């Protein structure tokens, strides 16, 4: 019975989507990086492949744009979401047009009455 309830909850979650992260995934999917970066905090941790660093909002936007130019998105999706303390996170995948798969991780929180991304990862 418990397993059936879990399956139903997961199914409902997939149908309803995630209002916090769905617009961000949509921005990645459609290569609208300026829309994505409008959710970046003033400083954000970015992982692009094997490169990691803390970037200003504008530098992070340029870096993500360059990365997605080199790895055009075929598909991006969320596999799970959760919370830890005040932070919300989403884990998913991004597959580029060559078929290469990246683990996608987004983490953020409410700040000044809006959701901001503190960390974004495209990991090989």
C-alpha positions, 0 to 999 in steps of 0.5 A: 500500500505504501509503495502505491501511495509513493508511486501516485505522489511521484506521478502527480509531481511529474504531471504538475511539474515544479513551479520553482525549477521548471522555468529555469529548465525551460530557459536551459532547454530553449537557450534563453540564458539571459532569462536563466541568469535573471535568477542568478544571485550576485555571486554564484557557484558554477560547474561547467564540465570539469571547470568550477568557480565562483562568478559574478552574475554577468561572468556566470551568464557569459560562461554558461552561454559559452558552455551551451554554445559548445554543448547545444541542448537537445534535452534538459529535465529534472529527475528529483527535487528537495530541500535542505534547511532554507535551500531548494535543489533540483537534480536532473540531466542535460543531454547535448545534441551530440548525445553527451550527458551531463548531470544537472544540479540547481540550488537556490533559495528565497531571497528578498521575496524571489527565488535566486540560484546560488549554484548551477552545475553541468557535470560530466 
